[in-house]
């Protein structure tokens, strides 16, 4: 399964926590995730952790890779948002 791209529905959900979130900012988080994390390991799908678990995972991995605060925030927002998608019918 390919790493999902954010949708307008994702952006709507993200804005509940981060008012400035939009599809472009979530896509930037996805791209940062791909560029900065795939060099060390296979990328997990967002659904491999719950939205509540992702911040700790991103923090741990991000500090190992020495990611900056902006990169960490973008990756976390992407993963938390996409992991929180409602189940498909």
VMD Tcl script that builds the backbone (N, CA, C; Angstrom):
set m [mol new atoms 267]
animate dup $m
set s [atomselect $m all]
$s set {name element resname resid chain x y z} {
  {N N UNK 1 A 0.852 -1.184 0.000}
  {CA C UNK 1 A 0.000 0.000 0.000}
  {C C UNK 1 A 0.896 1.245 0.000}
  {N N UNK 2 A 0.538 2.196 -0.825}
  {CA C UNK 2 A 1.304 3.439 -0.928}
  {C C UNK 2 A 0.981 4.372 0.236}
  {N N UNK 3 A 1.918 5.218 0.542}
  {CA C UNK 3 A 1.723 6.208 1.595}
  {C C UNK 3 A 0.653 7.195 1.127}
  {N N UNK 4 A -0.446 7.311 1.862}
  {CA C UNK 4 A -1.560 8.137 1.380}
  {C C UNK 4 A -1.236 9.633 1.361}
  {N N UNK 5 A -1.815 10.287 0.381}
  {CA C UNK 5 A -1.735 11.742 0.294}
  {C C UNK 5 A -2.894 12.333 1.094}
  {N N UNK 6 A -2.709 13.494 1.686}
  {CA C UNK 6 A -3.799 14.125 2.426}
  {C C UNK 6 A -4.903 14.624 1.487}
  {N N UNK 7 A -6.094 14.656 2.012}
  {CA C UNK 7 A -7.277 15.073 1.266}
  {C C UNK 7 A -7.881 16.314 1.914}
  {N N UNK 8 A -8.825 16.957 1.245}
  {CA C UNK 8 A -9.525 18.071 1.889}
  {C C UNK 8 A -10.220 17.658 3.194}
  {N N UNK 9 A -10.741 16.441 3.254}
  {CA C UNK 9 A -11.370 15.965 4.501}
  {C C UNK 9 A -10.327 15.859 5.613}
  {N N UNK 10 A -9.112 15.434 5.264}
  {CA C UNK 10 A -8.038 15.387 6.255}
  {C C UNK 10 A -7.742 16.793 6.773}
  {N N UNK 11 A -7.668 17.750 5.861}
  {CA C UNK 11 A -7.390 19.131 6.262}
  {C C UNK 11 A -8.483 19.661 7.187}
  {N N UNK 12 A -9.726 19.331 6.903}
  {CA C UNK 12 A -10.830 19.759 7.780}
  {C C UNK 12 A -10.648 19.207 9.185}
  {N N UNK 13 A -10.301 17.913 9.296}
  {CA C UNK 13 A -10.079 17.310 10.613}
  {C C UNK 13 A -8.858 17.919 11.295}
  {N N UNK 14 A -7.801 18.155 10.535}
  {CA C UNK 14 A -6.569 18.707 11.106}
  {C C UNK 14 A -6.805 20.098 11.682}
  {N N UNK 15 A -7.652 20.876 11.038}
  {CA C UNK 15 A -7.903 22.247 11.511}
  {C C UNK 15 A -8.572 22.274 12.886}
  {N N UNK 16 A -9.164 21.164 13.303}
  {CA C UNK 16 A -9.739 21.105 14.652}
  {C C UNK 16 A -8.632 21.222 15.710}
  {N N UNK 17 A -7.452 20.733 15.391}
  {CA C UNK 17 A -6.309 20.813 16.309}
  {C C UNK 17 A -5.327 21.910 15.935}
  {N N UNK 18 A -5.176 22.132 14.643}
  {CA C UNK 18 A -4.210 23.111 14.127}
  {C C UNK 18 A -4.935 24.006 13.126}
  {N N UNK 19 A -5.436 25.152 13.555}
  {CA C UNK 19 A -6.256 26.006 12.684}
  {C C UNK 19 A -5.615 26.392 11.354}
  {N N UNK 20 A -4.305 26.420 11.277}
  {CA C UNK 20 A -3.655 26.811 10.027}
  {C C UNK 20 A -3.457 25.642 9.061}
  {N N UNK 21 A -3.845 24.441 9.452}
  {CA C UNK 21 A -3.628 23.259 8.608}
  {C C UNK 21 A -4.437 23.356 7.317}
  {N N UNK 22 A -3.814 22.899 6.250}
  {CA C UNK 22 A -4.503 22.778 4.967}
  {C C UNK 22 A -3.862 21.606 4.219}
  {N N UNK 23 A -4.408 21.290 3.048}
  {CA C UNK 23 A -3.890 20.153 2.290}
  {C C UNK 23 A -2.405 20.352 1.982}
  {N N UNK 24 A -2.024 21.568 1.613}
  {CA C UNK 24 A -0.628 21.823 1.254}
  {C C UNK 24 A 0.318 21.598 2.435}
  {N N UNK 25 A -0.059 22.044 3.621}
  {CA C UNK 25 A 0.820 21.853 4.779}
  {C C UNK 25 A 0.908 20.377 5.170}
  {N N UNK 26 A -0.204 19.662 5.036}
  {CA C UNK 26 A -0.174 18.221 5.321}
  {C C UNK 26 A 0.655 17.480 4.276}
  {N N UNK 27 A 0.554 17.902 3.022}
  {CA C UNK 27 A 1.369 17.290 1.966}
  {C C UNK 27 A 2.850 17.581 2.208}
  {N N UNK 28 A 3.166 18.774 2.690}
  {CA C UNK 28 A 4.555 19.088 3.027}
  {C C UNK 28 A 5.053 18.163 4.136}
  {N N UNK 29 A 4.198 17.843 5.099}
  {CA C UNK 29 A 4.559 16.890 6.150}
  {C C UNK 29 A 4.811 15.514 5.591}
  {N N UNK 30 A 3.982 15.103 4.639}
  {CA C UNK 30 A 4.171 13.803 3.992}
  {C C UNK 30 A 5.510 13.772 3.264}
  {N N UNK 31 A 5.797 14.819 2.505}
  {CA C UNK 31 A 7.046 14.876 1.751}
  {C C UNK 31 A 8.264 14.880 2.675}
  {N N UNK 32 A 8.177 15.609 3.770}
  {CA C UNK 32 A 9.277 15.624 4.740}
  {C C UNK 32 A 9.467 14.237 5.340}
  {N N UNK 33 A 8.368 13.575 5.658}
  {CA C UNK 33 A 8.405 12.210 6.187}
  {C C UNK 33 A 9.134 11.290 5.202}
  {N N UNK 34 A 8.765 11.356 3.934}
  {CA C UNK 34 A 9.387 10.514 2.917}
  {C C UNK 34 A 10.873 10.847 2.786}
  {N N UNK 35 A 11.191 12.120 2.647}
  {CA C UNK 35 A 12.572 12.532 2.403}
  {C C UNK 35 A 13.495 12.270 3.585}
  {N N UNK 36 A 13.028 12.510 4.780}
  {CA C UNK 36 A 13.912 12.452 5.948}
  {C C UNK 36 A 13.912 11.090 6.644}
  {N N UNK 37 A 12.849 10.310 6.487}
  {CA C UNK 37 A 12.745 9.073 7.265}
  {C C UNK 37 A 13.056 7.814 6.454}
  {N N UNK 38 A 12.784 7.844 5.160}
  {CA C UNK 38 A 12.992 6.644 4.339}
  {C C UNK 38 A 14.464 6.278 4.193}
  {N N UNK 39 A 15.355 7.199 4.457}
  {CA C UNK 39 A 16.774 6.890 4.360}
  {C C UNK 39 A 17.261 5.939 5.438}
  {N N UNK 40 A 16.522 5.860 6.541}
  {CA C UNK 40 A 16.945 5.011 7.658}
  {C C UNK 40 A 16.163 3.706 7.769}
  {N N UNK 41 A 14.914 3.712 7.343}
  {CA C UNK 41 A 14.078 2.520 7.493}
  {C C UNK 41 A 12.883 2.593 6.562}
  {N N UNK 42 A 12.211 1.455 6.403}
  {CA C UNK 42 A 10.971 1.428 5.622}
  {C C UNK 42 A 9.948 2.313 6.322}
  {N N UNK 43 A 9.206 3.046 5.537}
  {CA C UNK 43 A 8.223 3.948 6.124}
  {C C UNK 43 A 6.996 3.186 6.610}
  {N N UNK 44 A 6.600 3.409 7.846}
  {CA C UNK 44 A 5.363 2.793 8.318}
  {C C UNK 44 A 4.171 3.547 7.739}
  {N N UNK 45 A 3.094 2.854 7.559}
  {CA C UNK 45 A 1.857 3.519 7.150}
  {C C UNK 45 A 1.295 4.277 8.342}
  {N N UNK 46 A 0.610 5.374 8.109}
  {CA C UNK 46 A 0.044 6.125 9.228}
  {C C UNK 46 A -0.853 5.279 10.141}
  {N N UNK 47 A -1.522 4.291 9.586}
  {CA C UNK 47 A -2.432 3.458 10.383}
  {C C UNK 47 A -1.711 2.456 11.279}
  {N N UNK 48 A -0.391 2.394 11.194}
  {CA C UNK 48 A 0.354 1.470 12.049}
  {C C UNK 48 A 0.413 1.930 13.495}
  {N N UNK 49 A 0.070 3.185 13.734}
  {CA C UNK 49 A -0.032 3.715 15.092}
  {C C UNK 49 A -1.304 4.536 15.172}
  {N N UNK 50 A -1.797 4.711 16.380}
  {CA C UNK 50 A -2.967 5.558 16.572}
  {C C UNK 50 A -2.546 7.024 16.538}
  {N N UNK 51 A -3.507 7.924 16.338}
  {CA C UNK 51 A -3.150 9.341 16.401}
  {C C UNK 51 A -2.488 9.717 17.728}
  {N N UNK 52 A -2.901 9.090 18.811}
  {CA C UNK 52 A -2.315 9.397 20.124}
  {C C UNK 52 A -0.881 8.881 20.256}
  {N N UNK 53 A -0.527 7.837 19.528}
  {CA C UNK 53 A 0.816 7.256 19.613}
  {C C UNK 53 A 1.839 7.989 18.754}
  {N N UNK 54 A 1.398 8.590 17.650}
  {CA C UNK 54 A 2.347 9.177 16.709}
  {C C UNK 54 A 3.247 10.259 17.295}
  {N N UNK 55 A 2.760 11.173 18.128}
  {CA C UNK 55 A 3.676 12.208 18.623}
  {C C UNK 55 A 4.925 11.647 19.308}
  {N N UNK 56 A 4.768 10.617 20.117}
  {CA C UNK 56 A 5.923 10.029 20.799}
  {C C UNK 56 A 6.860 9.345 19.801}
  {N N UNK 57 A 6.294 8.659 18.818}
  {CA C UNK 57 A 7.116 7.989 17.805}
  {C C UNK 57 A 7.908 9.030 17.009}
  {N N UNK 58 A 7.234 10.085 16.581}
  {CA C UNK 58 A 7.897 11.135 15.804}
  {C C UNK 58 A 8.982 11.805 16.641}
  {N N UNK 59 A 8.690 12.075 17.892}
  {CA C UNK 59 A 9.675 12.697 18.775}
  {C C UNK 59 A 10.928 11.834 18.880}
  {N N UNK 60 A 10.748 10.550 19.169}
  {CA C UNK 60 A 11.876 9.641 19.335}
  {C C UNK 60 A 12.702 9.527 18.056}
  {N N UNK 61 A 12.033 9.240 16.958}
  {CA C UNK 61 A 12.751 9.061 15.698}
  {C C UNK 61 A 13.348 10.386 15.210}
  {N N UNK 62 A 12.616 11.459 15.388}
  {CA C UNK 62 A 13.089 12.759 14.931}
  {C C UNK 62 A 14.342 13.219 15.634}
  {N N UNK 63 A 14.420 12.933 16.904}
  {CA C UNK 63 A 15.614 13.344 17.636}
  {C C UNK 63 A 16.809 12.466 17.305}
  {N N UNK 64 A 16.553 11.213 16.964}
  {CA C UNK 64 A 17.653 10.354 16.510}
  {C C UNK 64 A 18.225 10.886 15.198}
  {N N UNK 65 A 17.347 11.390 14.343}
  {CA C UNK 65 A 17.745 11.895 13.027}
  {C C UNK 65 A 18.132 13.374 13.086}
  {N N UNK 66 A 17.944 13.981 14.255}
  {CA C UNK 66 A 18.247 15.398 14.458}
  {C C UNK 66 A 17.411 16.310 13.558}
  {N N UNK 67 A 16.114 16.001 13.498}
  {CA C UNK 67 A 15.195 16.838 12.734}
  {C C UNK 67 A 14.895 18.112 13.512}
  {N N UNK 68 A 14.669 19.184 12.783}
  {CA C UNK 68 A 14.305 20.441 13.408}
  {C C UNK 68 A 12.850 20.469 13.823}
  {N N UNK 69 A 12.497 21.455 14.613}
  {CA C UNK 69 A 11.134 21.572 15.139}
  {C C UNK 69 A 10.096 21.686 14.034}
  {N N UNK 70 A 10.406 22.427 12.977}
  {CA C UNK 70 A 9.444 22.600 11.883}
  {C C UNK 70 A 9.220 21.270 11.166}
  {N N UNK 71 A 10.298 20.523 10.938}
  {CA C UNK 71 A 10.162 19.216 10.295}
  {C C UNK 71 A 9.367 18.254 11.171}
  {N N UNK 72 A 9.682 18.214 12.456}
  {CA C UNK 72 A 8.964 17.335 13.375}
  {C C UNK 72 A 7.474 17.663 13.395}
  {N N UNK 73 A 7.157 18.937 13.460}
  {CA C UNK 73 A 5.762 19.362 13.511}
  {C C UNK 73 A 5.024 18.956 12.235}
  {N N UNK 74 A 5.632 19.167 11.093}
  {CA C UNK 74 A 4.987 18.829 9.824}
  {C C UNK 74 A 4.737 17.326 9.712}
  {N N UNK 75 A 5.730 16.531 10.062}
  {CA C UNK 75 A 5.583 15.080 10.003}
  {C C UNK 75 A 4.500 14.620 10.972}
  {N N UNK 76 A 4.548 15.122 12.196}
  {CA C UNK 76 A 3.564 14.724 13.203}
  {C C UNK 76 A 2.142 15.068 12.754}
  {N N UNK 77 A 1.945 16.266 12.251}
  {CA C UNK 77 A 0.599 16.670 11.834}
  {C C UNK 77 A 0.082 15.787 10.701}
  {N N UNK 78 A 0.956 15.465 9.757}
  {CA C UNK 78 A 0.555 14.571 8.672}
  {C C UNK 78 A 0.159 13.204 9.216}
  {N N UNK 79 A 1.031 12.592 10.013}
  {CA C UNK 79 A 0.777 11.233 10.499}
  {C C UNK 79 A -0.431 11.168 11.435}
  {N N UNK 80 A -0.544 12.108 12.347}
  {CA C UNK 80 A -1.683 12.122 13.278}
  {C C UNK 80 A -2.990 12.268 12.492}
  {N N UNK 81 A -2.987 13.164 11.523}
  {CA C UNK 81 A -4.205 13.427 10.764}
  {C C UNK 81 A -4.618 12.222 9.934}
  {N N UNK 82 A -3.687 11.662 9.183}
  {CA C UNK 82 A -4.036 10.543 8.307}
  {C C UNK 82 A -4.354 9.288 9.116}
  {N N UNK 83 A -3.679 9.094 10.235}
  {CA C UNK 83 A -3.994 7.950 11.104}
  {C C UNK 83 A -5.386 8.067 11.689}
  {N N UNK 84 A -5.894 9.289 11.791}
  {CA C UNK 84 A -7.222 9.525 12.368}
  {C C UNK 84 A -8.365 9.476 11.379}
  {N N UNK 85 A -8.086 9.060 10.144}
  {CA C UNK 85 A -9.165 8.941 9.180}
  {C C UNK 85 A -10.217 7.948 9.666}
  {N N UNK 86 A -11.493 8.273 9.454}
  {CA C UNK 86 A -12.514 7.307 9.838}
  {C C UNK 86 A -12.407 6.059 8.974}
  {N N UNK 87 A -12.807 4.920 9.503}
  {CA C UNK 87 A -12.739 3.687 8.711}
  {C C UNK 87 A -13.614 3.804 7.458}
  {N N UNK 88 A -13.122 3.215 6.382}
  {CA C UNK 88 A -13.909 3.241 5.147}
  {C C UNK 88 A -15.048 2.232 5.259}
  {N N UNK 89 A -16.223 2.599 4.716}
  {CA C UNK 89 A -17.382 1.684 4.815}
  {C C UNK 89 A -17.195 0.432 4.004}
}
mol reanalyze $m
mol bondsrecalc $m
mol representation Tube
mol addrep $m
